[in-house]
Amino acid sequence: MAQSRILDLVKTQCRIFSLNFNPQRLRLGNKILRQRLRGPALAAWYPKKTVSFRDLQNTYKPLGLTTFDEAEDDREEAIQMSVGFYTRFALLHTD
Amino acid sequence: MSKVASMFHPKRLDLSGFVNTRLIRDHNKRNAFAQMEPERQALRYIIRNTSLPQRTRAQAQLQLSQMHCYTRPTQIKNRCVASGTARSVFRNFRLNRFQFRMQALAGELPGVKKASW
């Protein structure tokens, strides 16, 4: 088969499969364009944050619904207790 | 472009599970790379394309080398998701060998069984 016929065949093949026709074998860097982006796969290595209690609270507060965060309640109670203790302590030692 | 790493820090931490500074830093690098990857690939294409003028290619080389180091894929290191350790991390489980052993013995990894014959 003639060389020109084969070249024509390859050219048509390249057109159909949208490849780069490059019979001179020039270095056109097309292999870079063919590479897939691997950023999204790499960025998904660590587990992403899911819905937290605060998100739930923020979504339901405007609707007028009440939420009860037990840990937050415990914390506030502890603060109240310690504040009460220190004020009593201060009152005892002011005189 | 200013060359400070803080520009890649998120406003709020979007990670759950084990967290330490080095893990967050690696996470930021991953995000930075994902964000800038198209630009990096475009520059790499210009550099490799011998049909373009030499000046353009040299400029692209310079631009690529002057991008922030956080946008470089070689900066990324696989760390253990459960302990943040950077050594002997199994890619398939994202755990280091010790965490893998503990979780496997506790039966938390489906299909993993201690070999015995």
Backbone of each chain as ProteinMPNN parsed JSONL, in Angstrom:
{"seq_chain_A": "MAQSRILDLVKTQCRIFSLNFNPQRLRLGNKILRQRLRGPALAAWYPKKTVSFRDLQNTYKPLGLTTFDEAEDDREEAIQMSVGFYTRFALLHTD", "coords_chain_A": {"N_chain_A": [[0.848, -1.198, 0.0], [0.432, 2.249, -0.735], [2.416, 4.881, 0.712], [1.206, 7.323, 1.053], [-1.456, 6.698, 1.139], [-1.701, 5.337, 3.542], [-1.067, 7.376, 5.281], [-3.231, 9.042, 4.844], [-5.236, 7.441, 5.836], [-4.543, 7.335, 8.558], [-4.854, 9.978, 9.156], [-7.616, 10.375, 8.843], [-8.48, 8.655, 10.797], [-7.517, 9.978, 13.07], [-9.057, 12.26, 12.915], [-11.599, 11.296, 13.345], [-11.479, 10.143, 15.92], [-10.798, 12.33, 17.343], [-7.998, 12.955, 17.733], [-4.581, 14.123, 17.833], [-3.168, 14.826, 14.793], [-0.041, 14.037, 13.805], [2.326, 13.56, 11.9], [5.025, 14.133, 11.643], [6.046, 13.685, 14.075], [6.445, 15.668, 16.023], [7.247, 17.346, 19.106], [4.665, 18.262, 20.792], [3.526, 18.572, 23.195], [1.09, 17.427, 23.754], [0.521, 15.328, 25.379], [0.335, 16.283, 27.909], [-2.083, 17.618, 27.883], [-3.733, 15.495, 27.607], [-3.688, 14.257, 30.019], [-5.431, 13.403, 33.015], [-7.154, 15.454, 35.421], [-5.977, 15.443, 38.692], [-6.461, 16.68, 41.006], [-9.066, 16.916, 42.411], [-9.358, 14.27, 43.381], [-7.127, 14.025, 45.042], [-7.635, 16.03, 46.891], [-9.681, 14.949, 48.317], [-8.778, 13.301, 50.314], [-8.738, 13.45, 53.187], [-11.338, 13.004, 55.674], [-14.289, 14.824, 55.147], [-15.997, 17.509, 56.846], [-19.03, 16.728, 58.394], [-22.558, 17.293, 59.031], [-22.929, 19.329, 61.862], [-23.982, 19.801, 65.324], [-24.333, 22.465, 65.769], [-24.838, 23.469, 63.222], [-27.338, 22.408, 62.758], [-28.752, 23.735, 64.747], [-28.493, 26.361, 63.845], [-30.006, 26.24, 61.53], [-32.567, 25.699, 62.45], [-33.227, 27.601, 64.365], [-34.184, 30.144, 63.217], [-36.743, 29.345, 62.482], [-38.153, 29.277, 64.747], [-38.056, 27.072, 66.328], [-37.07, 25.223, 69.201], [-33.907, 24.112, 70.37], [-31.95, 21.693, 72.091], [-28.882, 21.61, 73.463], [-26.977, 19.446, 75.047], [-24.308, 19.318, 75.991], [-23.527, 21.975, 75.813], [-25.291, 23.098, 77.615], [-24.483, 21.89, 80.006], [-21.973, 23.066, 80.22], [-22.601, 25.792, 80.558], [-23.925, 25.632, 82.961], [-21.874, 24.82, 84.668], [-20.296, 27.08, 84.57], [-21.97, 28.96, 85.759], [-22.107, 27.89, 88.321], [-19.435, 28.084, 89.189], [-19.086, 30.826, 89.069], [-20.915, 31.673, 91.012], [-19.734, 30.558, 93.268], [-17.293, 31.962, 93.408], [-18.157, 34.594, 93.743], [-19.376, 34.45, 96.24], [-17.174, 33.754, 97.751], [-15.636, 36.062, 97.398], [-17.274, 37.917, 98.67], [-17.142, 37.057, 101.296], [-14.549, 37.723, 101.951], [-14.256, 40.442, 101.747], [-14.734, 42.039, 103.919]], "CA_chain_A": [[0.0, 0.0, 0.0], [1.242, 3.476, -0.848], [2.637, 5.592, 1.982], [0.241, 8.431, 1.172], [-2.752, 6.108, 1.497], [-1.64, 5.05, 4.982], [-1.132, 8.67, 5.963], [-4.628, 9.487, 4.752], [-6.005, 6.605, 6.774], [-4.249, 7.783, 9.931], [-5.429, 11.321, 9.3], [-9.055, 10.195, 9.043], [-8.616, 8.045, 12.129], [-7.286, 11.025, 14.06], [-10.18, 13.192, 12.874], [-12.776, 10.633, 13.92], [-11.309, 9.963, 17.368], [-10.295, 13.627, 17.832], [-6.6, 12.877, 18.174], [-3.727, 15.076, 17.142], [-2.447, 14.225, 13.662], [1.314, 14.584, 13.916], [3.185, 12.578, 11.229], [6.456, 14.461, 11.815], [6.384, 13.333, 15.468], [6.937, 16.838, 16.761], [6.867, 17.344, 20.52], [3.691, 19.346, 20.918], [3.043, 18.638, 24.576], [-0.306, 17.009, 23.869], [0.333, 14.337, 26.453], [-0.072, 17.03, 29.108], [-3.512, 17.906, 27.759], [-4.466, 14.245, 27.72], [-3.692, 13.801, 31.416], [-6.617, 13.755, 33.801], [-6.888, 16.281, 36.598], [-6.028, 14.581, 39.872], [-6.685, 17.541, 42.166], [-10.227, 16.548, 43.22], [-9.12, 12.997, 44.08], [-6.154, 14.263, 46.108], [-8.24, 16.888, 47.917], [-10.69, 14.189, 49.059], [-8.101, 12.295, 51.149], [-9.188, 13.512, 54.582], [-12.802, 13.038, 55.76], [-14.862, 16.168, 55.211], [-16.889, 17.742, 57.979], [-20.448, 16.49, 58.13], [-23.419, 18.243, 59.737], [-22.717, 19.378, 63.303], [-25.174, 20.224, 66.071], [-24.486, 23.912, 65.598], [-25.488, 23.692, 61.918], [-28.746, 22.08, 62.983], [-29.294, 24.833, 65.548], [-28.577, 27.556, 63.006], [-31.073, 26.112, 60.544], [-33.901, 25.628, 63.071], [-33.483, 28.802, 65.185], [-35.062, 31.127, 62.561], [-38.098, 28.822, 62.348], [-38.808, 29.355, 66.04], [-37.994, 25.788, 67.024], [-36.031, 25.221, 70.232], [-32.994, 22.967, 70.354], [-31.3, 21.53, 73.388], [-27.529, 21.074, 73.357], [-26.691, 19.008, 76.414], [-22.937, 19.687, 76.348], [-23.506, 23.429, 76.001], [-26.04, 23.34, 78.85], [-23.575, 21.5, 81.094], [-20.902, 24.062, 80.291], [-23.152, 27.016, 81.135], [-24.223, 25.348, 84.362], [-20.597, 24.82, 85.373], [-19.866, 28.484, 84.679], [-22.835, 29.579, 86.759], [-21.706, 27.389, 89.639], [-18.131, 28.634, 89.569], [-19.274, 32.263, 89.292], [-21.564, 31.778, 92.325], [-18.737, 30.22, 94.286], [-16.29, 33.014, 93.529], [-18.762, 35.807, 94.299], [-19.542, 34.216, 97.682], [-15.82, 33.787, 98.296], [-15.213, 37.455, 97.408], [-18.078, 38.619, 99.679], [-16.632, 36.666, 102.614], [-13.225, 38.271, 102.226], [-14.19, 41.895, 101.552], [-14.768, 42.734, 105.231]], "C_chain_A": [[0.887, 1.254, 0.0], [1.311, 4.199, 0.5], [1.573, 6.684, 2.194], [-1.129, 7.9, 1.591], [-2.806, 5.874, 3.01], [-1.747, 6.354, 5.787], [-2.559, 9.204, 5.972], [-5.498, 8.747, 5.753], [-5.817, 7.096, 8.209], [-4.881, 9.145, 10.197], [-6.925, 11.234, 9.597], [-9.327, 9.626, 10.432], [-8.507, 9.116, 13.215], [-8.468, 11.978, 14.103], [-11.383, 12.583, 13.582], [-12.651, 10.55, 15.431], [-10.743, 11.194, 18.045], [-8.934, 13.494, 18.502], [-5.794, 13.895, 17.382], [-2.978, 14.357, 16.024], [-1.064, 14.854, 13.586], [2.301, 13.608, 13.271], [4.675, 12.874, 11.388], [6.965, 14.102, 13.213], [7.044, 14.487, 16.201], [6.482, 16.716, 18.208], [5.963, 18.546, 20.781], [3.08, 19.414, 22.315], [1.615, 18.162, 24.748], [-0.544, 15.991, 24.963], [-0.052, 15.015, 27.762], [-1.578, 17.273, 29.074], [-4.346, 16.646, 27.92], [-4.575, 13.766, 29.16], [-4.976, 14.241, 32.118], [-6.208, 14.633, 34.964], [-6.999, 15.4, 37.836], [-6.214, 15.378, 41.156], [-7.876, 17.113, 43.016], [-10.023, 15.251, 44.013], [-8.15, 13.203, 45.241], [-6.776, 15.067, 47.244], [-9.243, 16.121, 48.775], [-10.062, 13.142, 49.981], [-8.646, 12.277, 52.57], [-10.712, 13.603, 54.646], [-13.311, 14.462, 55.961], [-15.824, 16.273, 56.395], [-18.333, 17.475, 57.557], [-21.261, 17.494, 58.945], [-23.144, 18.171, 61.237], [-23.991, 19.87, 63.988], [-25.429, 21.704, 65.87], [-25.163, 24.243, 64.271], [-26.993, 23.473, 62.04], [-29.451, 23.225, 63.707], [-29.502, 26.067, 64.676], [-29.705, 27.47, 61.995], [-32.45, 26.18, 61.206], [-34.226, 26.811, 63.964], [-34.428, 29.778, 64.496], [-36.503, 30.653, 62.429], [-38.848, 28.843, 63.681], [-38.811, 28.051, 66.796], [-36.864, 25.832, 68.051], [-35.193, 23.952, 70.097], [-32.318, 22.896, 71.713], [-29.959, 20.856, 73.198], [-27.06, 20.722, 74.762], [-25.301, 19.448, 76.867], [-22.842, 21.174, 76.649], [-24.202, 23.789, 77.318], [-25.173, 23.018, 80.066], [-22.508, 22.557, 81.313], [-21.403, 25.333, 80.977], [-23.446, 26.842, 82.62], [-22.954, 25.404, 85.207], [-20.098, 26.246, 85.578], [-20.66, 29.185, 85.77], [-22.393, 29.187, 88.174], [-20.398, 28.024, 90.09], [-18.24, 30.124, 89.842], [-19.896, 32.474, 90.669], [-20.57, 31.559, 93.443], [-17.775, 31.378, 94.499], [-16.881, 34.293, 94.077], [-18.947, 35.648, 95.803], [-18.195, 34.323, 98.394], [-15.356, 35.224, 98.438], [-15.958, 38.209, 98.505], [-17.55, 38.324, 101.088], [-15.366, 37.419, 102.973], [-13.125, 39.771, 101.992], [-14.109, 42.608, 102.906], [-13.422, 42.652, 105.944]], "O_chain_A": [[1.936, 1.301, 0.644], [0.386, 4.133, 1.31], [1.112, 6.936, 3.307], [-1.869, 8.572, 2.31], [-3.805, 6.168, 3.667], [-2.417, 6.422, 6.818], [-3.031, 9.745, 6.972], [-6.36, 9.323, 6.417], [-6.774, 7.252, 8.966], [-5.37, 9.428, 11.291], [-7.437, 11.921, 10.48], [-10.249, 10.038, 11.135], [-9.302, 9.152, 14.154], [-8.852, 12.455, 15.171], [-12.094, 13.262, 14.323], [-13.603, 10.849, 16.151], [-10.266, 11.126, 19.178], [-8.743, 13.864, 19.66], [-6.267, 14.452, 16.391], [-2.245, 13.4, 16.272], [-0.927, 16.051, 13.336], [3.031, 12.908, 13.974], [5.5, 11.966, 11.28], [8.158, 14.203, 13.497], [8.047, 14.323, 16.895], [5.474, 16.074, 18.506], [6.422, 19.673, 20.963], [2.204, 20.241, 22.57], [0.985, 18.448, 25.766], [-1.672, 15.809, 25.421], [-0.687, 14.404, 28.622], [-2.263, 17.155, 30.09], [-5.51, 16.704, 28.316], [-5.449, 12.963, 29.488], [-5.523, 15.308, 31.842], [-5.074, 14.575, 35.439], [-7.991, 14.693, 38.013], [-6.136, 14.831, 42.255], [-7.729, 16.958, 44.228], [-10.455, 15.14, 45.16], [-8.331, 12.618, 46.309], [-6.488, 14.824, 48.416], [-9.618, 16.59, 49.849], [-10.737, 12.196, 50.388], [-8.979, 11.216, 53.099], [-11.326, 14.212, 53.769], [-12.832, 15.199, 56.822], [-16.378, 15.281, 56.872], [-18.79, 17.933, 56.509], [-20.701, 18.446, 59.489], [-23.128, 17.086, 61.818], [-24.944, 20.295, 63.335], [-26.575, 22.151, 65.807], [-25.962, 25.176, 64.192], [-27.801, 24.234, 61.507], [-30.559, 23.631, 63.356], [-30.536, 26.732, 64.749], [-30.3, 28.485, 61.633], [-33.403, 26.666, 60.596], [-35.393, 27.017, 64.297], [-35.397, 30.215, 65.119], [-37.404, 31.478, 62.278], [-40.021, 28.478, 63.748], [-39.499, 27.927, 67.809], [-35.813, 26.417, 67.79], [-35.694, 22.88, 69.759], [-32.139, 23.907, 72.392], [-29.887, 19.685, 72.823], [-26.781, 21.608, 75.569], [-25.132, 19.9, 77.999], [-22.178, 21.592, 77.598], [-23.753, 24.676, 78.044], [-25.135, 23.779, 81.032], [-22.181, 22.902, 82.449], [-20.736, 25.885, 81.853], [-23.251, 27.753, 83.425], [-22.947, 25.955, 86.308], [-19.547, 26.578, 86.628], [-20.103, 29.908, 86.597], [-22.315, 30.015, 89.081], [-20.27, 28.45, 91.237], [-17.571, 30.641, 90.737], [-19.461, 33.35, 91.417], [-20.563, 32.281, 94.44], [-17.474, 31.738, 95.637], [-16.202, 35.021, 94.801], [-18.709, 36.588, 96.562], [-18.086, 34.896, 99.478], [-14.759, 35.591, 99.45], [-15.37, 39.041, 99.195], [-17.512, 39.2, 101.952], [-15.122, 37.722, 104.141], [-12.027, 40.327, 102.032], [-13.483, 43.661, 103.017], [-13.275, 43.177, 107.047]]}, "seq_chain_B": "MSKVASMFHPKRLDLSGFVNTRLIRDHNKRNAFAQMEPERQALRYIIRNTSLPQRTRAQAQLQLSQMHCYTRPTQIKNRCVASGTARSVFRNFRLNRFQFRMQALAGELPGVKKASW", "coords_chain_B": {"N_chain_B": [[1.303, 38.233, 42.977], [1.003, 37.561, 46.384], [3.279, 35.743, 48.432], [2.39, 34.039, 50.646], [1.578, 31.436, 52.884], [-0.787, 31.566, 54.204], [-2.823, 32.383, 52.589], [-4.012, 30.208, 51.558], [-5.456, 29.125, 53.556], [-8.531, 27.925, 54.85], [-11.575, 29.681, 55.729], [-13.166, 28.526, 57.678], [-12.574, 25.504, 59.402], [-12.834, 22.586, 57.544], [-12.777, 19.917, 58.199], [-13.324, 16.654, 59.592], [-12.983, 14.283, 62.288], [-9.724, 13.029, 63.251], [-7.453, 15.655, 63.892], [-4.594, 17.597, 63.393], [-1.943, 20.108, 63.408], [-0.137, 19.596, 61.323], [-1.554, 17.907, 59.725], [-3.655, 19.559, 58.914], [-2.204, 21.414, 57.481], [-1.279, 19.856, 55.368], [-3.723, 19.261, 54.223], [-4.495, 21.804, 53.365], [-2.56, 22.196, 51.415], [-3.319, 20.275, 49.588], [-5.803, 21.29, 48.782], [-4.955, 23.686, 47.645], [-3.429, 22.765, 45.54], [-5.399, 21.434, 44.026], [-6.924, 23.596, 43.295], [-5.226, 25.158, 41.697], [-4.415, 23.476, 39.698], [-5.311, 23.338, 36.883], [-4.104, 25.661, 35.838], [-1.399, 25.11, 36.251], [-1.111, 22.865, 34.597], [-1.621, 24.009, 32.113], [0.588, 25.703, 31.851], [2.59, 23.806, 31.876], [2.019, 22.514, 29.498], [2.611, 24.511, 27.637], [5.338, 24.713, 28.062], [6.284, 22.204, 27.231], [5.626, 22.197, 24.551], [7.169, 22.239, 21.587], [6.736, 23.7, 19.33], [6.112, 26.251, 19.886], [7.277, 29.681, 20.357], [10.603, 30.168, 21.655], [10.903, 32.065, 23.621], [8.376, 32.393, 24.774], [8.08, 29.891, 25.941], [10.139, 29.896, 27.788], [9.274, 31.914, 29.461], [6.97, 30.755, 30.469], [8.102, 28.674, 31.888], [9.415, 30.092, 33.884], [7.25, 31.264, 35.153], [5.905, 29.035, 36.116], [7.768, 28.02, 37.899], [7.732, 30.003, 39.741], [5.35, 29.864, 41.024], [3.355, 29.388, 44.005], [4.697, 27.257, 46.544], [2.86, 25.579, 47.761], [1.1, 24.872, 45.786], [2.205, 22.831, 44.468], [2.381, 19.465, 43.417], [4.176, 17.68, 44.565], [4.454, 18.421, 47.15], [2.509, 17.298, 48.594], [1.642, 14.935, 51.022], [0.749, 11.738, 51.974], [-1.187, 11.249, 54.779], [-1.999, 9.635, 57.892], [-5.389, 9.111, 58.513], [-6.544, 8.682, 60.956], [-4.648, 9.227, 62.901], [-2.807, 11.107, 62.03], [-0.197, 10.513, 61.411], [2.684, 10.377, 59.293], [4.123, 8.323, 58.311], [4.464, 5.036, 56.933], [1.806, 4.655, 55.815], [-1.045, 3.06, 54.768], [-2.292, 3.129, 51.561], [-4.746, 2.204, 50.664], [-6.384, 2.099, 52.882], [-5.984, 4.436, 54.16], [-4.742, 4.638, 56.557], [-2.204, 4.416, 59.085], [0.261, 1.849, 59.847], [-0.029, 0.974, 62.475], [-2.517, 2.002, 63.394], [-4.069, 0.741, 61.536], [-3.739, -1.933, 62.292], [-4.879, -1.923, 64.88], [-7.541, -1.198, 64.329], [-8.265, -3.216, 62.59], [-8.055, -5.501, 64.179], [-10.035, -4.902, 65.944], [-12.165, -5.306, 64.395], [-13.183, -3.315, 62.753], [-12.675, -2.83, 60.137], [-14.066, -3.723, 57.207], [-13.885, -6.94, 55.789], [-11.236, -7.385, 56.361], [-8.951, -9.592, 57.75], [-7.119, -11.384, 60.147], [-4.295, -13.121, 59.094], [-3.913, -16.611, 59.033], [-2.574, -19.804, 58.924]], "CA_chain_B": [[0.68, 37.383, 44.002], [1.815, 37.465, 47.607], [3.695, 34.351, 48.615], [2.19, 33.581, 52.016], [0.787, 30.206, 52.922], [-2.086, 31.793, 54.843], [-3.878, 32.635, 51.602], [-4.664, 28.931, 51.249], [-6.192, 28.646, 54.73], [-9.959, 28.166, 54.765], [-12.153, 30.519, 56.794], [-13.547, 27.58, 58.737], [-11.999, 24.176, 59.169], [-13.856, 21.704, 56.96], [-12.367, 18.53, 58.421], [-13.812, 15.984, 60.79], [-12.055, 13.229, 62.685], [-8.472, 13.465, 63.869], [-6.907, 16.884, 63.304], [-3.495, 18.333, 64.004], [-1.463, 21.195, 62.546], [0.51, 19.088, 60.111], [-2.619, 17.355, 58.885], [-4.368, 20.696, 58.311], [-1.294, 21.993, 56.487], [-1.319, 18.983, 54.192], [-5.047, 19.449, 53.625], [-4.442, 23.086, 52.65], [-1.752, 21.994, 50.212], [-4.144, 19.52, 48.642], [-6.793, 22.207, 48.224], [-4.246, 24.649, 46.796], [-3.061, 22.067, 44.302], [-6.621, 21.201, 43.247], [-7.385, 24.882, 42.781], [-4.306, 25.708, 40.692], [-3.943, 22.453, 38.778], [-5.468, 23.691, 35.463], [-3.082, 26.644, 35.464], [-0.114, 24.396, 36.193], [-1.101, 22.004, 33.411], [-1.515, 24.887, 30.942], [1.99, 26.137, 31.775], [3.383, 22.624, 31.523], [1.782, 22.279, 28.076], [3.38, 25.52, 26.889], [6.766, 24.392, 28.198], [6.603, 21.001, 26.458], [5.288, 22.358, 23.141], [8.368, 22.775, 20.916], [6.374, 24.536, 18.189], [5.928, 27.625, 20.371], [8.563, 30.397, 20.421], [11.446, 29.85, 22.814], [10.684, 33.085, 24.645], [7.119, 32.053, 25.467], [8.303, 28.705, 26.758], [10.968, 30.283, 28.928], [8.414, 32.683, 30.379], [6.091, 29.792, 31.138], [8.956, 27.982, 32.863], [9.643, 31.011, 35.008], [5.973, 31.439, 35.856], [5.607, 27.79, 36.834], [8.68, 27.869, 39.033], [7.452, 31.043, 40.74], [4.074, 29.627, 41.712], [3.547, 29.061, 45.417], [5.099, 25.861, 46.735], [1.684, 24.808, 48.166], [0.368, 24.412, 44.601], [3.045, 21.801, 43.839], [1.885, 18.16, 43.872], [5.176, 16.945, 45.342], [4.365, 18.847, 48.543], [1.442, 16.532, 49.244], [2.096, 13.705, 51.67], [-0.387, 10.994, 52.521], [-1.119, 11.124, 56.233], [-3.003, 8.747, 58.485], [-6.625, 9.823, 58.805], [-6.918, 8.473, 62.354], [-3.626, 9.677, 63.853], [-1.98, 12.167, 61.468], [1.163, 10.042, 61.163], [3.031, 10.456, 57.872], [4.925, 7.16, 57.92], [3.836, 3.729, 56.73], [0.362, 4.815, 55.657], [-1.615, 2.232, 53.699], [-3.095, 3.992, 50.701], [-6.097, 1.662, 50.504], [-7.178, 2.32, 54.094], [-5.638, 5.781, 54.636], [-4.35, 4.485, 57.959], [-0.841, 3.911, 59.228], [0.246, 0.413, 60.12], [-0.506, 0.689, 63.83], [-3.964, 2.235, 63.416], [-4.673, -0.334, 60.734], [-3.747, -3.152, 63.119], [-5.852, -1.774, 65.961], [-8.91, -1.208, 63.791], [-8.532, -4.53, 61.996], [-8.286, -6.445, 65.273], [-11.32, -4.555, 66.553], [-13.217, -5.655, 63.441], [-13.8, -2.115, 62.177], [-12.379, -2.758, 58.702], [-14.768, -4.834, 56.585], [-13.13, -7.813, 54.889], [-9.845, -7.573, 56.795], [-8.895, -10.69, 58.706], [-5.747, -11.759, 60.463], [-3.941, -14.327, 58.359], [-3.5, -17.74, 59.86], [-2.659, -21.07, 58.189]], "C_chain_B": [[1.593, 37.31, 45.217], [2.113, 35.997, 47.885], [3.578, 33.94, 50.074], [1.26, 32.385, 52.003], [-0.615, 30.45, 53.447], [-3.19, 32.031, 53.835], [-4.588, 31.345, 51.192], [-5.441, 28.386, 52.441], [-7.676, 28.891, 54.532], [-10.45, 29.02, 55.93], [-12.545, 29.656, 57.992], [-12.995, 26.211, 58.38], [-13.085, 23.223, 58.679], [-13.462, 20.236, 57.097], [-13.079, 17.966, 59.642], [-12.824, 14.878, 61.125], [-10.801, 13.809, 63.289], [-7.907, 14.676, 63.128], [-5.679, 17.305, 64.085], [-2.913, 19.29, 62.975], [-0.915, 20.673, 61.232], [-0.508, 18.505, 59.14], [-3.374, 18.481, 58.176], [-3.511, 21.324, 57.213], [-1.32, 21.164, 55.198], [-2.652, 19.135, 53.463], [-5.087, 20.745, 52.815], [-3.646, 22.958, 51.355], [-2.553, 21.262, 49.144], [-5.162, 20.438, 47.972], [-6.137, 23.198, 47.266], [-3.878, 24.008, 45.47], [-4.29, 21.868, 43.426], [-7.099, 22.488, 42.581], [-6.53, 25.344, 41.598], [-3.887, 24.693, 39.637], [-4.15, 22.803, 37.302], [-4.402, 24.676, 34.986], [-1.72, 25.977, 35.319], [-0.012, 23.555, 34.92], [-0.971, 22.837, 32.145], [-0.071, 25.329, 30.746], [2.882, 24.985, 31.339], [3.237, 22.304, 30.027], [2.611, 23.252, 27.237], [4.864, 25.168, 26.915], [7.142, 23.214, 27.293], [6.389, 21.173, 24.961], [6.444, 23.034, 22.409], [8.025, 23.664, 19.73], [6.168, 26.001, 18.601], [7.285, 28.333, 20.43], [9.289, 30.155, 21.739], [11.179, 30.801, 23.972], [9.438, 32.768, 25.481], [7.336, 30.884, 26.418], [9.136, 29.036, 27.986], [10.158, 31.053, 29.958], [7.498, 31.747, 31.171], [6.858, 29.025, 32.207], [9.133, 28.811, 34.121], [8.383, 31.133, 35.859], [5.639, 30.206, 36.686], [6.499, 27.659, 38.062], [8.408, 28.907, 40.108], [6.09, 30.895, 41.391], [4.354, 29.195, 43.15], [3.832, 27.574, 45.592], [3.917, 24.996, 47.157], [0.923, 24.269, 46.959], [1.115, 23.296, 43.877], [2.603, 20.418, 44.326], [2.887, 17.388, 44.729], [5.154, 17.33, 46.814], [3.383, 17.993, 49.325], [1.996, 15.227, 49.776], [0.877, 13.005, 52.259], [-0.202, 10.807, 54.021], [-2.238, 10.223, 56.738], [-4.217, 9.564, 58.91], [-6.968, 9.756, 60.292], [-5.889, 8.999, 63.336], [-2.714, 10.775, 63.304], [-0.55, 11.767, 61.169], [1.447, 10.031, 59.657], [3.767, 9.217, 57.39], [4.095, 5.888, 57.873], [2.312, 3.83, 56.738], [-0.089, 3.931, 54.497], [-2.548, 3.102, 52.877], [-4.544, 3.519, 50.643], [-6.991, 1.975, 51.699], [-6.983, 3.708, 54.666], [-5.261, 5.757, 56.113], [-2.889, 4.064, 58.005], [-0.896, 2.513, 59.816], [-0.311, 0.092, 61.505], [-2.016, 0.872, 63.933], [-4.698, 1.148, 62.64], [-4.804, -1.6, 61.562], [-4.821, -3.083, 64.182], [-7.282, -1.902, 65.434], [-9.261, -2.571, 63.208], [-8.825, -5.548, 63.092], [-9.618, -6.172, 65.957], [-12.488, -4.86, 65.614], [-13.89, -4.466, 62.8], [-13.539, -1.983, 60.685], [-13.033, -3.953, 58.021], [-13.844, -5.628, 55.661], [-11.695, -8.047, 55.296], [-9.823, -8.604, 57.914], [-7.448, -11.053, 58.951], [-5.426, -13.101, 59.816], [-3.484, -15.406, 59.327], [-3.638, -19.009, 59.045], [-1.65, -22.053, 58.71]], "O_chain_B": [[2.788, 37.037, 45.104], [1.294, 35.122, 47.606], [4.57, 33.534, 50.68], [0.3, 32.319, 51.235], [-1.528, 29.666, 53.19], [-4.369, 31.901, 54.167], [-5.64, 31.387, 50.555], [-6.023, 27.305, 52.356], [-8.055, 29.973, 54.085], [-9.818, 29.072, 56.985], [-12.295, 30.002, 59.146], [-12.956, 25.817, 57.214], [-14.126, 23.071, 59.319], [-13.768, 19.416, 56.232], [-13.393, 18.685, 60.591], [-11.931, 14.574, 60.334], [-10.799, 14.938, 63.78], [-7.887, 14.715, 61.898], [-5.716, 17.363, 65.314], [-3.327, 19.294, 61.816], [-1.186, 21.224, 60.165], [-0.359, 18.59, 57.921], [-3.694, 18.375, 56.992], [-4.015, 21.714, 56.16], [-1.375, 21.704, 54.093], [-2.698, 19.137, 52.233], [-5.643, 20.783, 51.717], [-4.008, 23.537, 50.33], [-2.479, 21.583, 47.958], [-5.363, 20.38, 46.759], [-6.687, 23.512, 46.211], [-3.999, 24.625, 44.411], [-4.237, 22.105, 42.219], [-7.609, 22.475, 41.461], [-7.056, 25.861, 40.613], [-3.081, 25.015, 38.764], [-3.232, 22.583, 36.512], [-3.868, 24.549, 33.884], [-0.982, 26.252, 34.373], [1.023, 23.531, 34.255], [-0.292, 22.429, 31.203], [0.439, 25.333, 29.625], [3.804, 25.159, 30.543], [4.192, 21.882, 29.375], [3.235, 22.86, 26.251], [5.561, 25.308, 25.909], [8.198, 23.229, 26.662], [6.91, 20.384, 24.172], [6.682, 24.23, 22.573], [8.908, 24.317, 19.174], [6.065, 26.88, 17.746], [8.322, 27.679, 20.538], [8.673, 29.965, 22.787], [11.221, 30.413, 25.14], [9.446, 32.861, 26.708], [6.845, 30.881, 27.547], [8.883, 28.532, 29.08], [10.327, 30.874, 31.164], [7.282, 31.925, 32.37], [6.339, 28.757, 33.29], [9.023, 28.322, 35.245], [8.428, 31.11, 37.089], [5.152, 30.314, 37.812], [6.048, 27.242, 39.129], [8.802, 28.724, 41.26], [5.711, 31.717, 42.226], [5.437, 28.704, 43.469], [3.278, 26.736, 44.879], [3.95, 23.785, 46.94], [0.173, 23.302, 47.093], [0.704, 22.866, 42.799], [2.464, 20.214, 45.532], [2.495, 16.538, 45.529], [5.763, 16.651, 47.641], [3.412, 17.961, 50.555], [2.717, 14.508, 49.086], [0.074, 13.621, 52.959], [0.811, 10.274, 54.472], [-3.278, 10.071, 56.097], [-4.085, 10.585, 59.586], [-7.607, 10.663, 60.826], [-6.216, 9.202, 64.505], [-1.913, 11.325, 64.06], [0.238, 12.598, 60.718], [0.571, 9.718, 58.851], [4.014, 9.07, 56.193], [3.165, 5.691, 58.654], [1.628, 3.192, 57.539], [0.423, 4.043, 53.383], [-3.468, 3.729, 53.404], [-5.465, 4.333, 50.581], [-8.207, 2.103, 51.555], [-7.724, 4.125, 55.556], [-5.443, 6.743, 56.826], [-2.39, 3.43, 57.074], [-1.955, 2.043, 60.233], [-0.978, -0.926, 61.695], [-2.717, 0.022, 64.482], [-5.779, 0.699, 63.021], [-5.842, -2.261, 61.544], [-5.581, -4.031, 64.38], [-8.113, -2.609, 66.004], [-10.399, -3.029, 63.312], [-9.735, -6.366, 62.955], [-10.255, -7.084, 66.485], [-13.65, -4.696, 65.983], [-15.031, -4.565, 62.348], [-14.118, -1.115, 60.033], [-12.603, -5.087, 58.231], [-13.114, -5.053, 54.853], [-10.992, -8.825, 54.651], [-10.568, -8.507, 58.889], [-6.637, -11.023, 58.025], [-6.163, -14.076, 59.959], [-2.772, -15.146, 60.298], [-4.717, -19.278, 58.517], [-1.571, -23.177, 58.214]]}, "name": "protein", "num_of_chains": 2, "seq": "MAQSRILDLVKTQCRIFSLNFNPQRLRLGNKILRQRLRGPALAAWYPKKTVSFRDLQNTYKPLGLTTFDEAEDDREEAIQMSVGFYTRFALLHTDMSKVASMFHPKRLDLSGFVNTRLIRDHNKRNAFAQMEPERQALRYIIRNTSLPQRTRAQAQLQLSQMHCYTRPTQIKNRCVASGTARSVFRNFRLNRFQFRMQALAGELPGVKKASW"}
